[in-house]
Amino acid sequence: MYNFLVVFQMFMVLGCFIFVIIMTRQRESMLSKLMLCIGFLGVIQNAGYLLELLFGDIGEAMIAVRVVFLGGAFVTTFLFVFVARYCGFNVSGKIQAIMFPHLILEKGPLYYFFRHRWFSIW
């Protein structure tokens, strides 16, 4: 089972890398640049998962978890901006700045605002 996971993760890294290569050959647009960033962050995240499977020591595995977080933390932000732009919504920089810690840390300013104002049942 362990070898299957390692091989599967290697294919995931390779697949994301091929996606990045394909996206570099697309015409220049904001959506293609966002997808290129998402693909690049996917390569980093999947490489971190692969390193986590391959490392045997706890200290090395914690370094791999940091690599996973480096890639995975920003994927949600770029996906949010991509979906908003793809649907035709113009998301201002102020909204992106507010959503950034909320998407990454899962408890940003909006979480505390809605928790303590109207939705205090949670």
Buried (B, 14 or more C-beta within 10 A) or exposed (E): EEEEEEEEBBEBBEBBBEBBEEBEEEEEEEEBBBBBBBBBBBBBBBBBBBBBBEBEEEEEBEEBBEBBBBBBBBBBBBBBBBEBBEEEEEEEEEBBEBBBBBBBEEEBEEBEEEEEEEEEEE
